[in-house]
Amino acid sequence: DEKVHEVAKVFHSVASKYDVMNDLMSGGLHRLWKTFTIAQAGVRPGFKVLDIAGGTGDLSKAFAKQAGPSGEVWLTDINESMLR
């Protein structure tokens, strides 16, 4: 239980810088992974997407563009700070 609390604190403390940290820690490689994920998902206009543990929502934003106004994208994350 203490470990879960500590992990939550870490993610809360870095939430506002999370995407920049991903760039630094992966050398930008995470952008390729996300591009690959978006392409493989094959989201098209009208699709419904559920992004679980979606963090700051960068994938959800890309999915929303693909799903268009007739689609829906739902994002959830256990850490409320990531959703702001």
N, C-alpha and C positions, 0 to 999 in steps of 0.2 A: 504494500500500500504506500509506503514511504517512497519507493522507487517511482511509482506512478505519479505521485505528487511532484517529485523533483523533475521528472521529464516534462510534465505540464508547465512547471515554472520556467524551464529553459525555453520552450516554444513560446510561451507568453512574452518572455523578455526579448526574443528576437523577431517577433511577428512583423514589426514594421520594417525590418531589414531582411526578411527571409529570402526574397527573390534575389537580392544583391548577394547574399551569402551563398546561395546556390550557384551563382555565376563564379564567385571566387573559389569555392570549395571544389567545384567540378571542372574548373577551367573553361566554363561555358558549354561543356559537354551535355549538361542537362537540357539545353535548348534543342539539341539534336534528338534527344530521347523524347522530348515533348512533341516535336514536329513529327517524329515517327508514330507516336501514340495517336496524335490527331489524324494522321493519314490512315492508320490501320483501323481506327474506329469507324470510319466511313459514314460519319454523320451527314445526313442530307436534310434539305428543307422539310419541315414538319416532324422531324424526329423528336423523341423525348429522351433526355439524358439525365442520369443520376450520377453525380460526381461525389463519391464518398471519400472522406478524408482529403478534401479538395484544397486544403490550405488557403492560400491567398486568392484562389480562383482563376489563376492564369489559364489553366486548361478549360475551365468552364466558359471563360470569355471567348476562347477560340471555338468551342462547341456551339455557343450561342450564335456566333456569326454564321456557322454552317447550318444550324437548324433554322435560322431565320425567324421572322415574326410569327410564322405558323407553328413553330416548334416550342419546346420547353426545355429549360436546363435548370436542374435543382442541384444546389451545392450544400454540402454539410461538412462540418469539421468539429471534432471534439473540443478544440481550443477556440473559444469565442474571439480571442484577439486576432486570430488568423483571418477571420471573416470581416474585419473592419477595413 
